[in-house]
Amino acid sequence: MKSFLEDLDLSEVRTPAFVLELGKLESNLKLLSRVAEESGAKILLAQKAFSEYSAYPLVKKYLAGTASSGINEAKLAKEFFLEGEIHVFSPAYPESELFELAEFADSIVFNSEGQIDLYAEKVKKIAGGLGRSIEIGLRVNPEYSEVTTELYDPCSKNSRLGARASELSDKISEKIDLLHFHAMCEQNSDTLERILVRFEERFGGVISKVRKVNFGGGHHITRGDYDVPLLVSLVKNFYERYSNLETIYLEPGEAVALNAGVFLSRVLDVKSAADGKKILILDCSVPCHMPDVIEMPYTPEVVGAGKAGERNFDCILAGRSCLAGDSAGVYSFDKVPEVGEVLIFKDMAHYTTVKTNTFNGMNLPDLSVWDGKGYRVLKRFGYEDFKSRL
Ligand SMILES: *Cc1c(COP(=O)(O)O)cnc(C)c1O
């Protein structure tokens, strides 16, 4: 399959636009399904990272189901990820949402024993009334993680995410089918290995009584240096040591769509900064279209550009909203890009289209795909999309 960067006529593309590369998505999915096959784990798509349901028919061929953060993601799974398992976790559930989920979700993971005591029986009764069964899970906090940014650390000191072992009654294993933790972010399997030690130390008694466990997301499985054999052996080993376990789940988000798409934006104007750098004003907005660049924060790679100082000309890539900090940072180029040129931001398929917003009335970028043969725009947005949210 050809790379679209070689083949796409950028002058024909309306920007800004997200382009999903189906070939790259599929190669990620193939690796994930190989992990599932070799380890015996079931792998779910964490939809919060990637919800482009136009691609779900492809995703569905390789993954067992989806993980949702609440009712709307779960409904998307029900509509477009047909026959996949629907798992949901929320730090707390409003009653109305929970009762609706009880009608179609397969697994509801609670964040406290208190919510389980309040709702598990009611949820099971609603599902039972419809002739279906539903599994009750509990997210626990292994009180160990290797995430250094507090904003992204589910195990920071006063984290609300997951129950600590000391909060649980000795009856907890009778109340649940599944034990869940999520304590990783963009990490390799050696981190998982160390977390599993803590998870077992604290929850071994419960693990040996439930039918299922879920090792959460944050596994950067499709990254080049990820140690896949270690992950496979950790999962197999866990199955061997807990013969009570029917299923071990992994629910990666980012790894599913890693490097599976780009963001295209055109230079609208070139100005000079006080220190002589060029400022390129693009037809996008960083906080609207790539909010993680500011929130994480991180500097995305741009095709043909180096880090500041690496090449002849340092340029600030700036957006067109009113926010003073609407910028992706300083990049260097061999030649200053001209007005009309299209810049290609890499690795823009995950945590992007799910996070865009219309601050300043900014238009949302086109959603398009590259399917190996051609470029297709799936969705184009306009004034009505801005208006309908207000
Ligand atoms: C965010 C999240 C995931 C997915 O994490 P990635 O880093 O995208 O793999 C999975 N499970 C839970 C509970 C999450 O909060």
Ligand as a Chemical Component Dictionary entry (heavy atoms), coordinates in Angstrom:
data_LIG
# 
_chem_comp.id                   LIG 
_chem_comp.type                 NON-POLYMER 
_chem_comp.pdbx_formal_charge   0 
_chem_comp.three_letter_code    LIG 
# 
loop_
_chem_comp_atom.comp_id 
_chem_comp_atom.atom_id 
_chem_comp_atom.alt_atom_id 
_chem_comp_atom.type_symbol 
_chem_comp_atom.charge 
_chem_comp_atom.model_Cartn_x 
_chem_comp_atom.model_Cartn_y 
_chem_comp_atom.model_Cartn_z 
_chem_comp_atom.pdbx_ordinal 
LIG C1 C1 C 0 -7.674  6.487 28.951 1  
LIG C2 C2 C 0 -8.092  5.132 29.330 2  
LIG C3 C3 C 0 -7.785  4.049 28.500 3  
LIG C4 C4 C 0 -6.983  4.196 27.221 4  
LIG O1 O1 O 0 -5.727  4.720 27.477 5  
LIG P1 P1 P 0 -4.639  4.885 26.294 6  
LIG O2 O2 O 0 -3.530  5.600 26.980 7  
LIG O3 O3 O 0 -5.256  5.687 25.215 8  
LIG O4 O4 O 0 -4.267  3.519 25.863 9  
LIG C5 C5 C 0 -8.233  2.807 28.887 10 
LIG N1 N1 N 0 -8.935  2.635 30.027 11 
LIG C6 C6 C 0 -9.246  3.658 30.845 12 
LIG C7 C7 C 0 -10.036 3.406 32.068 13 
LIG C8 C8 C 0 -8.839  4.942 30.528 14 
LIG O5 O5 O 0 -9.148  5.961 31.342 15 
# 
loop_
_chem_comp_bond.comp_id 
_chem_comp_bond.atom_id_1 
_chem_comp_bond.atom_id_2 
_chem_comp_bond.value_order 
_chem_comp_bond.pdbx_ordinal 
LIG C1 C2 SING 1  
LIG C2 C3 SING 2  
LIG C2 C8 DOUB 3  
LIG C3 C4 SING 4  
LIG C3 C5 DOUB 5  
LIG C4 O1 SING 6  
LIG O1 P1 SING 7  
LIG P1 O2 DOUB 8  
LIG P1 O3 SING 9  
LIG P1 O4 SING 10 
LIG C5 N1 SING 11 
LIG N1 C6 DOUB 12 
LIG C6 C7 SING 13 
LIG C6 C8 SING 14 
LIG C8 O5 SING 15 
# 
